Amino acid sequence: MNYFQPYSLPADQAVLAAWDSQLAELADCPAFVNALAKQRELFPRFAAHHARLRVLQRGTRRALQRKLGERMS
């Protein structure tokens, strides 16, 4: 494996991995996770927003991440 080449999942697997990681962060709220899992329209919205974020340049994504981090604290 060449560690200098970025490894990326196919788009559908990347979205599923991102979705799963977000649900894992909510593990301490199982009722909320179950409610999210039952919402059929939520995953397509998540996938659409994830796709839009993936095409942003790295610096733009990082700036957005910092900005959101400031709001959360």
ChimeraX attribute file (.defattr): number of C-alpha atoms within 10 A of each C-alpha:
attribute: neighborCount
match mode: 1-to-1
recipient: residues
	/A:1	5
	/A:2	6
	/A:3	6
	/A:4	6
	/A:5	7
	/A:6	7
	/A:7	9
	/A:8	8
	/A:9	10
	/A:10	8
	/A:11	13
	/A:12	11
	/A:13	11
	/A:14	16
	/A:15	21
	/A:16	14
	/A:17	13
	/A:18	15
	/A:19	15
	/A:20	12
	/A:21	12
	/A:22	12
	/A:23	18
	/A:24	13
	/A:25	10
	/A:26	13
	/A:27	12
	/A:28	10
	/A:29	11
	/A:30	12
	/A:31	11
	/A:32	13
	/A:33	16
	/A:34	11
	/A:35	9
	/A:36	14
	/A:37	13
	/A:38	11
	/A:39	10
	/A:40	9
	/A:41	10
	/A:42	11
	/A:43	16
	/A:44	12
	/A:45	11
	/A:46	15
	/A:47	18
	/A:48	11
	/A:49	12
	/A:50	16
	/A:51	15
	/A:52	10
	/A:53	14
	/A:54	13
	/A:55	10
	/A:56	11
	/A:57	9
	/A:58	11
	/A:59	9
	/A:60	12
	/A:61	14
	/A:62	12
	/A:63	11
	/A:64	13
	/A:65	12
	/A:66	12
	/A:67	11
	/A:68	11
	/A:69	10
	/A:70	9
	/A:71	8
	/A:72	7
	/A:73	5
